């Protein structure tokens, strides 16, 4: 069996004669379909263990991993919605000023 640690991988960016060569890391797909991302890549991207990632595939068979933006949401109760509505109400004075500016 071949050990991925024994091999490096090189990618040529742009046109084959461009001379731009980029060293890449080789990772191994585990028995359960998992891969380990090298620590230097994790550090460079600023992600941490157990971070959520989006996975995409390209037509040429490449995998693209992107950090997922996860934002907390709040489900508002009827009382909280009423608070928002009350705070959003326009005073009669403000309504009159707005009507004057729009006229």
Helices and strands as residue ranges (DSSP letters): G 4-6, E 9-12, G 16-18, E 21-24, H 39-45, E 53-57, E 63-67, H 78-88, H 92-102
